[in-house]
Amino acid sequence: MFEVIVLGVGDCFSAQHHTSAVLLKSGGFFLAIDCPDSYRRVLKDAASLSGRAIDISDVDHVLITHLHGDHMNGLEGLALYKHFVEKKRLRLAVTPEVRSVIWAQRLQTSLGSVWDKGCFVHRKFEDYFDVLSLEWEGETTIGPFRIRIKRTIHHIPTTALLVEADGRSFGYSSDTAFDRQLIGFLEPADLIFHEANHGPPHTSYEELAELPESLRRKMRLIHYPDGFEQTAKAIEPLHEGAILTV
């Protein structure tokens, strides 16, 4: 068995929640799925709500599902903390599509130059990160976790996940329009987190509520808008600080 720790459940517009992110834990190994703003505060709040000790020093491996800010804006601060405070590189799991643009289009401006000992020093992607490539075919192994991925229907290349460890499996939709093929990809999992939000690039709650009861029973909702918890009946919404055992 392994644990899924819920760090955030909201969408990018939320005033009530941290944006969606989870932390997988098997034994003493942690794998972060996405990295929202103020990530150290996100971890602190989850630790307070769950009663579980969770610290930034635990998180050395991060998987980024896609490059929208609500899923990766905290990566800059986390990389700087690892670089300057812990003197190590972050292990970053991304698809080839994300790897090809994440430095030039998202991180280089803020991380590419640092002031050190009286002068500016040039920094490269490799100074901060060791890359673990998520391939569309086959499996990627990160610590105890074996991961298969599927591209979702979204504005930009986005990765859904099927994660296996200790004979159990966890499915995560990430951001996506409703997609029956993706539902089929996730269905074998013992526990599924699926987004529920507004608009064409997301999945409405009403579409998920029509799924078979056997599937809804092992599904939980994430990436939902403020106030959503009061309307969901057929599938249970997640809450920050929750720890689910797979």
N, C-alpha and C positions, 0 to 999 in steps of 0.2 A: 504493500500500500504506500501511497504518497499523499502529500497535502497540497491543497490549493488555497493560498491566502489571498483574500480579496483586498486590494489596496485602494481601488477607486471604481466607481460604478457609473459615473456621469458622462454626459457628452461634452463637446467643446464649449457649449454655452452655459453650462451648469453654474448656478450660484450656490447650490446646496452641497455638492459632492466634489471630490477629486475626480478627475477624468479617468477613464477606465484603464486599469492595470491590475495584473495579478502576479503572484510570486509562487513558484512551484518549489516544494521542498521534499527531498528524499534523503533520509539520513541527515547528514550535515551539509548536504549540497543544495544550494539555492540557484534557481534559474528565474530571472525576471522576464516577464512578458510585457514589453513596452515600458516607457520611462517618461511619465508626465512631468510637468513643471514642479519645481520645489520638491524634488524627489526625496530628499532627506526628511522633509516635513511629512510627506506622504507616508513614509515608513514609520515615522514616530507616531503619527495618528493611528495607523493600523495596529501598532504595538500596544498603544493605550487602549484601543477598543477591544482588542482580542485578549489582552493580558499575556501576550507572548512577546518575549524579547526578540526584537528585529532591529538590526543595526546596518548602517550603510557598509560597514566592513564585511558583512555577510554576502554582499551582492558583487560578485566578480564576473558574472555571466549575464548578459542582457540580449534578449531577442527582440528586434524591432519589426513589428508586422507591416508598417508602412510609414511614410514620411509626413503625414499630417501632424501639425504641431501638438495636438492634444495627446498624441501617442509617443512623441519623441523629443519634446522641447527640454525635458530634464536631462537629456544625454550630455549636453554641454557641461553643466555643473557637475554631473557625476564623473565625467572624464577628467575634469580639472581636479576634482577631489582625489581621485585615484592617482593622478600624475604628481601632484604637489604634496599631498599629505601622506598617501600610502606608498608612493614611489613605485607604482606598478601600472601596467596597461590593463585596460578593460577588455574582456573577451566579448566580442560583438558578433552576434549571429544575425545575418541578413541575407536576402536573396541577391543574386547578381545584379538585378535591376536596381535595387536599393544601394548596393555597394558602388555602382557606377556613378551615382550622383550625390551621395550623402555628404561627401567632403566638399566638393566644389559648390554645391547649391545650398547646403544647409549649415556646415560647421566650419569651413575654412576662415570665414570672416572673423569669427570669435575665437578660434583656437589656433589660427595659423601664425600668430606672432605673440610672443610673451616678453615682458620686461624682466630681465634677470641680470643681476650684478652690474647694473649701470648701463645696460644696452638692450636693444631689442634683439631677440633670438627667433629665428625662423623655426617653426614646428611643422611637421608633416602628420598625415593621418596615422602613420605607423608609430609615431611617438606616443600616441594615446591608446591605440586599439590593436588587438590581435583579432583577425577576422576568422569567423567560422562560417563557411558558405552554406546557406540553405538551398539545396538543389530541388528542382521541381519533380524530379524522378528519384525514386529510391528513398533511403532514410539518411538522416543526419543524427549523429550521436553527440550529445552534450552531457558530460558526466554520466549519471545513471539513466538519462532520458533518451529515448529513441523517437525521432520526430519525422513525421511526414507532413507535407504541406500541399495546399491547393489554392490557386488564385481565386479571389472573390470578385464579385461584380461591384466595383467601386470606382471613384474618380481616377485613382492612380493605382499602380501595382500594389496589391494588398494580399497578405498571406493569412489564410486560415490554417489551423494546426490540429493535428492528431498526435498526441504525446503519450508514449507508453513507458511504463516502468513497473517493476515488481509484479508483472502479470496483469496490470490494470491500465486503463487508458482514459485520457481526458481530451475532449474536443472543444475547440475555441473558434468561433466564427470570425472574429475580428469584425471590421466594418464591411457590410455587404448589403446589396439589395437581396430580396428573397430569391433563393436559388434552390430548386429541388435537387439538383445534382450535388450541391454543397451539403444539403441535409443528408443525402445518402452517404457522403464522405464522412460526416460526423456521427451518423447513427450508430456505428459499432461501439462507440465510446461508452464507458460506464457512467461518465458525468459529462454534460455538455453545457458550456456557457454560450449563449447566443445573444447578439445585440437586438435591441428593439427601439427604433427611433423613427423620426419623421423624414419624409422626402424620398425621391427616387433612388438615391444611392444607399439607402438603409432599408431595414426590414420592419414592417409594421407589426405591432403586437397582434392585430387581428389575423394576419397570415399565419403566425406561429400558433395561435390559439386553435386553428383548424387542423393541426397535426394530430396524429393518433395519440390517444391518452398514454399508451405505453412509452412513447417517445417523450411526451411532455413531462412525464413523471421524473425522468432523469435529466431534464433541462432546467437551467436557471437563466434569468435575464440580466443583461448588463448593458452598459452604454445607452441608458435610457434618459429621457428628459426629466427635468424637475417636475415633481408632482405625480409622476407615473405610478408610484407604488400604490396609490389609492385606487387605481383603475384596474390593475392586473389581478385576475382571478384564476385563470386557467394554468398559469405557469408562475412559479415563485420568483420574485425579483431578488437579486443579491443585495447585500448590505456591506458597507465597508467594515473591515475588521473580522468578517466571517472567515472561518477556517473549515474547509470541507475536505473530508478524507475520501480519496478515490479508491 
